[in-house]
Amino acid sequence: MNEVDAELALGKKLQEARQKAGLTQQALCQKADISYSTLAKIERGAIKAPSVFTIMNIAEVLNVSLDELMGRQIAPTLPPVKPKKVSKNGIRFVYFDVNGCLVRFFHRALTKLSEKHGASEESVESAFWHWNDAVCRGDITMDEFNNHLANALGTDNVDWTEYYLDEVDPIEEMHDFLKWAGEHYHVGLLTNIMPGSLDAMMERGLLPEVHYSALIDSSEVGAIKPEEEIYQIAAEKTNCNPNEILLVDDSRSNVMAAEKLGWKVLWFDDFHPSE
């Protein structure tokens, strides 16, 4: 089956599952927290390789398996969803950071860039950090970020995402923790990250395959931690009170900002992940 046929087949299966569940497109959009245009395009087969996170959320709402929607008839339905717990101190929802928390940071990618292009690590890091906030906030595109990085390196083009994906390592202890948390509580990702990176990381198996009740991608919401706006957006997605949300993050400034808003926080030390 070619890509076009696969996209059309996915759209048809999704539409059939939605109709079987007795949901209109608008109703499914509200329950899965996606835009109407996105759902309509997926059902028409007009989106090439739709986000796996989006399909996972749709499958959860429709109570069908991801394999069924994707055309692999392995299991007809998802097992019954277990009721989520509330911890002794009132936590209902746990947000996890990505870089430095679920994966080890990407400094090796900067070293590889400097070695390949004969530039000093200082100049590469300077260019990277100069434009990092802008691309993570969505102020500039990945193409623009890559162009700025290429100019600093004195080369025609650079694909930062490929360097990044090749060098990050999953922190297995945190993956186990997230999977455990996902069995008992609602979990989500709250991350400062560049456009397209979350989907790419999931495709490469760099992030745990669990059901995320919320995905707060800084490049999509237009705000980065520790700015207050991104925490407000994240809190709205949980339907919880601030004191019912826990943030696990490796940045002290990020956890302090969340704590000021009434969240519970846990600072993660990636030098001692087992602790």
Secondary structure as GFF3:
##gff-version 3
##sequence-region A 1 275
A	DSSP	alpha_helix	3	20	.	.	.	ID=ss1
A	DSSP	alpha_helix	25	32	.	.	.	ID=ss2
A	DSSP	alpha_helix	36	44	.	.	.	ID=ss3
A	DSSP	alpha_helix	52	62	.	.	.	ID=ss4
A	DSSP	alpha_helix	66	70	.	.	.	ID=ss5
A	DSSP	beta_strand	93	96	.	.	.	ID=ss6
A	DSSP	beta_strand	103	104	.	.	.	ID=ss7
A	DSSP	alpha_helix	107	117	.	.	.	ID=ss8
A	DSSP	alpha_helix	121	136	.	.	.	ID=ss9
A	DSSP	alpha_helix	142	153	.	.	.	ID=ss10
A	DSSP	alpha_helix	160	167	.	.	.	ID=ss11
A	DSSP	beta_strand	169	170	.	.	.	ID=ss12
A	DSSP	alpha_helix	172	184	.	.	.	ID=ss13
A	DSSP	beta_strand	186	191	.	.	.	ID=ss14
A	DSSP	alpha_helix	197	203	.	.	.	ID=ss15
A	DSSP	beta_strand	214	217	.	.	.	ID=ss16
A	DSSP	alpha_helix	218	221	.	.	.	ID=ss17
A	DSSP	alpha_helix	228	238	.	.	.	ID=ss18
A	DSSP	three_ten_helix	242	244	.	.	.	ID=ss19
A	DSSP	beta_strand	245	249	.	.	.	ID=ss20
A	DSSP	alpha_helix	252	260	.	.	.	ID=ss21
A	DSSP	beta_strand	264	267	.	.	.	ID=ss22
###
